Amino acid sequence: MLVLRLFAIAGILSILSGCGKQPVVPPTSDKPGDDKGVPAPSPIYKVKSEELAAEFKQNAAAAQAKYSGAVIEVSGKIIFLGLRDADNALVGLRETPDQKSGLNIGLSVVMKGRSVIGKIAREQEVSVRCTWKTLPLSSGLVEGELLTTGPDTAVRMTSEEFAQQFTADPKGMKEKCQDRTIILRGAVDSGPDPKGQANEFGLKGNGQIRIRCRIQPAYVDECPVPAIGKDVTVVGSLWLVDEGERVFLFVHM
């Protein structure tokens, strides 16, 4: 019997970024009582995440001074999606390798609420708006909001369909799911295994494949193990298909 193991985590990505584009002066406000013709106090920079990273890589101090306190709109592909904590999601945009330090420089955006999880996916083009703050380069976190989304890149299906397709074509499903967000809908058909983790539960498969979901202990409070019989949606990504009969997924609930 093939066992699909889904590990639920809400990881914290530690990457940062910066870039060199000319500011775009925002339109004046037409709200009643506002002084028309007076631009908003902060300039808006529209940049790509890789360009932003390149500017910080070239001169971090100058980039930090330029963007500190500014409202910026950043576009790029999502490379990470998960929970920051109980009330916030974390979205990581495409990074740029720094040849000198060996680190990846990118952008991690904290978004209020969990509503973006399940709506956006890895490898999807998005744009976000955030106010850049004076932060240590190592923190790499800013608060922001989702503005626009490109075509959906998620692999979306029921847990039964997923099990059936993996039974029929394991290699093809591995290629299909590689580097993509996988969103499965299904009924919880079992709780923790007696000899397994207390933070595990099973999703309904196709009779040949068991789908096991694991929630990282640090996030059990935010993502409690659901009751048997409950319909749930799990959001995850493919991690490993070994030589045996197991498929591992990291899952962000």
C-alpha positions in Angstrom: 0.0 0.0 0.0 1.5 3.3 -1.0 1.6 5.9 1.7 1.5 9.6 0.9 2.9 11.6 3.9 2.0 15.3 4.1 4.0 17.2 6.7 2.2 20.4 7.8 4.6 23.2 8.5 4.5 27.0 8.7 8.1 27.8 8.0 9.8 31.2 8.4 11.8 32.3 5.4 14.9 34.5 6.1 15.7 36.4 2.9 15.7 40.0 1.9 16.0 42.3 -1.1 16.3 45.7 -2.9 16.5 47.4 -6.4 17.0 50.5 -8.5 14.0 51.9 -10.2 12.8 55.5 -10.5 10.0 56.3 -8.1 6.5 56.6 -9.6 4.6 59.6 -8.2 1.3 58.4 -6.9 -1.9 60.0 -8.2 -3.4 62.8 -6.1 -6.3 62.0 -3.9 -9.9 62.8 -4.9 -11.4 62.2 -1.5 -13.5 65.0 -0.1 -11.5 67.4 2.0 -8.2 66.5 0.5 -6.0 69.1 -1.2 -6.0 68.1 -4.8 -2.7 68.5 -6.6 -0.7 67.4 -3.5 0.9 64.0 -3.9 0.9 61.4 -1.1 3.9 61.9 1.3 5.8 58.7 0.4 6.9 58.0 -3.2 5.9 54.6 -4.7 8.6 52.5 -6.2 7.5 49.7 -8.6 10.2 47.0 -8.9 10.7 43.3 -9.6 11.8 41.2 -6.7 15.0 40.1 -8.5 15.9 43.7 -9.3 15.2 44.7 -5.7 17.5 41.9 -4.5 20.2 42.9 -7.0 20.2 46.5 -5.6 20.7 45.3 -2.0 23.4 42.9 -3.2 25.3 45.7 -4.9 25.0 48.2 -2.0 22.8 47.3 1.0 23.4 50.5 2.9 22.4 52.7 0.0 19.4 50.6 -0.9 18.2 50.6 2.7 18.6 54.4 2.9 16.7 54.8 -0.4 13.7 52.6 0.5 13.4 53.2 4.2 9.9 54.4 5.0 8.9 54.3 1.3 5.8 52.5 -0.1 6.9 50.0 -2.7 5.1 47.7 -5.1 7.1 44.5 -5.8 6.3 41.9 -8.4 7.7 38.4 -8.7 7.2 34.7 -8.5 6.3 33.0 -5.2 8.9 30.6 -3.9 7.5 30.0 -0.5 4.0 30.1 1.1 3.1 29.3 4.7 2.1 30.6 8.1 4.2 33.2 9.9 2.1 32.7 13.1 -1.5 32.2 14.1 -2.7 35.4 12.5 -0.4 36.0 9.6 0.8 34.4 6.4 4.3 34.5 5.0 5.0 34.8 1.3 8.5 34.6 -0.2 9.3 36.0 -3.6 12.0 34.9 -6.1 15.5 35.3 -4.7 18.8 36.1 -6.3 22.0 34.2 -5.2 24.7 36.3 -3.8 28.0 34.9 -5.2 30.1 36.6 -2.5 28.3 35.5 0.6 26.7 32.4 -0.7 23.3 33.5 0.6 20.0 34.0 -1.3 18.8 37.5 -1.3 15.0 37.8 -1.8 11.9 39.3 -0.1 9.7 37.8 2.6 6.3 39.5 3.0 4.1 39.0 6.1 0.4 39.3 5.2 -2.4 39.7 7.7 -4.7 36.7 8.0 -4.6 33.4 6.3 -6.9 34.1 3.4 -4.0 34.2 0.8 -3.1 30.6 1.6 -5.0 28.5 -0.9 -5.6 31.5 -3.2 -2.1 31.9 -4.4 0.6 29.3 -5.1 4.3 28.7 -5.6 5.7 29.8 -9.0 2.7 32.2 -9.5 3.3 35.8 -10.5 2.0 38.3 -7.9 2.5 41.9 -6.9 2.5 43.1 -3.3 2.5 46.5 -1.7 4.5 47.1 1.5 6.1 49.9 3.4 9.8 49.4 3.7 11.2 49.7 7.3 14.6 50.1 8.7 15.4 46.4 9.4 18.6 44.4 9.7 19.4 42.7 6.4 19.3 39.3 8.0 15.6 39.7 9.0 14.3 40.0 5.5 10.7 40.5 6.6 8.3 43.3 5.7 4.5 43.6 6.2 2.4 44.0 3.0 -0.7 43.2 1.1 -1.5 41.3 -2.1 -2.3 43.5 -5.1 -2.5 41.3 -8.2 -2.1 37.7 -9.2 -1.1 36.0 -12.4 -2.4 32.7 -13.8 -3.0 30.0 -11.1 -0.2 27.5 -10.9 -1.5 25.3 -8.1 -2.3 21.6 -8.5 -5.9 21.5 -7.2 -7.9 18.3 -6.8 -9.6 16.1 -4.2 -7.5 13.7 -2.1 -9.2 10.8 -3.9 -8.3 12.2 -7.3 -4.7 12.8 -6.1 -4.4 9.2 -4.9 -5.9 7.8 -8.1 -3.6 9.8 -10.4 -0.5 8.9 -8.3 -1.5 5.2 -8.5 -1.9 5.4 -12.3 1.3 7.5 -13.0 3.7 8.1 -10.1 6.4 9.5 -12.3 4.1 11.8 -14.2 2.5 13.1 -10.9 6.0 13.7 -9.5 6.9 15.9 -12.5 3.5 17.6 -12.4 3.8 18.5 -8.7 7.4 19.5 -8.6 7.9 23.0 -7.3 4.2 23.6 -7.3 1.7 24.2 -4.5 -0.6 21.2 -4.1 -4.1 21.9 -2.7 -6.1 18.8 -1.7 -9.7 18.7 -0.5 -10.9 15.6 1.3 -12.4 14.0 4.3 -10.3 13.1 7.3 -10.5 9.3 7.5 -8.2 8.5 10.4 -6.4 10.1 13.3 -2.8 9.6 14.5 -1.2 6.2 14.1 -0.7 4.4 17.4 3.1 4.3 16.8 3.2 7.5 14.9 3.1 11.2 15.6 0.3 12.7 17.7 0.0 15.5 15.2 -0.9 13.3 12.2 -4.2 12.6 10.5 -5.2 10.8 7.3 -7.1 11.9 4.3 -9.3 9.6 2.2 -7.5 8.0 -0.7 -8.5 5.5 -3.3 -8.2 2.2 -1.3 -4.7 1.6 -2.6 -3.0 4.8 -1.2 -3.1 6.2 2.3 -2.6 9.9 2.5 -1.0 10.9 5.8 -0.8 14.6 7.0 1.6 15.8 9.6 1.4 19.1 11.4 4.7 20.4 12.8 4.5 20.4 16.6 5.2 24.2 16.9 2.0 24.9 14.9 -0.4 22.5 16.4 -2.1 25.3 18.3 -2.7 27.3 15.1 -3.5 24.1 13.0 -5.1 21.6 15.4 -5.6 18.0 14.2 -9.1 17.9 12.6 -11.7 15.4 13.7 -12.4 12.2 11.8 -15.1 12.8 9.2 -14.4 16.5 8.8 -13.9 17.9 5.3 -10.6 19.8 5.1 -8.3 21.5 2.6 -4.6 21.1 2.9 -2.1 23.3 1.1 1.4 21.9 0.5 4.3 21.2 -1.8 6.1 18.0 -2.9 9.3 17.3 -1.0 10.4 13.8 -1.7 9.5 10.6 -3.6 11.8 7.9 -2.4 12.7 4.5 -3.9 10.0 2.8 -1.9 6.3 3.5 -1.8 6.2 6.9 0.0 5.6 10.4 -1.2 6.4 13.2 1.2 4.7 16.6 1.1 5.3 19.7 3.3 1.9 21.1 4.0 0.8 24.6 5.1 -2.6 24.5 6.6 
